[in-house]
Amino acid sequence: MADVLMIAGKPETIFKARDFEYLVEKYMGYEAAKYFREYAEKADEEVRSAKAGENTDLASYEADLESNHRAFQDIQTEAAVITGVLQEKRINREKIAHAVREIGKILSNQI
């Protein structure tokens, strides 16, 4: 999409940043155009960096969710072991203690 600017009483059509840079050079000189170009390049780089950061943050968040999901599944398995031991006629404290230690390890890894 093009923008039309009135510069020095004349309409000037801007299709892209390069067109604006040309007008800056034409009406303000080479140094101003160089400053504009460097400023625009820096802004473009910051936008690219921000987008890359968003993608990285999203991937990190998804990895955390997956890790937490696996941890909860492991805890659920250990809880089932404890439930099974408690349903036996004779309670084996060593099996319960082992399952509790495993749950502790899982939680430590997640924190």
ZIURLIN-V758676 format. One record per backbone hydrogen bond with DSSP energy under -0.5 kcal/mol. NH is the residue of the N-H (numbers start at 1). CO is the residue of the C=O. If there is no record, write none. Layout:
# ZIURLIN-V758676
<<NH:CO> <NH:CO>>
This chain:
# ZIURLIN-V758676
<<3:14> <5:3> <5:12> <7:5> <7:10> <10:7> <12:5> <14:3> <15:13> <19:16> <20:16> <21:17> <22:18> <23:19> <24:20> <25:21> <26:22> <27:23> <28:24> <29:24> <29:25> <33:29> <34:30> <35:31> <36:32> <37:33> <38:34> <39:35> <40:36> <41:37> <42:38> <43:39> <44:40> <45:41> <46:42> <47:43> <48:44> <49:45> <50:46> <51:47> <52:48> <53:49> <54:50> <55:51> <56:52> <57:53> <58:54> <59:55> <60:56> <61:57> <62:58> <63:59> <64:60> <65:61> <66:62> <67:63> <68:64> <69:65> <70:66> <71:67> <72:68> <73:69> <74:70> <75:71> <76:72> <77:73> <78:74> <79:75> <80:76> <81:77> <82:78> <83:79> <84:80> <85:81> <86:82> <87:83> <88:84> <88:85> <91:89> <93:91> <96:92> <97:93> <98:94> <99:95> <100:96> <101:97> <102:98> <103:99> <104:100> <105:101> <106:102> <107:103> <108:104> <109:105> <110:106> <111:107>>
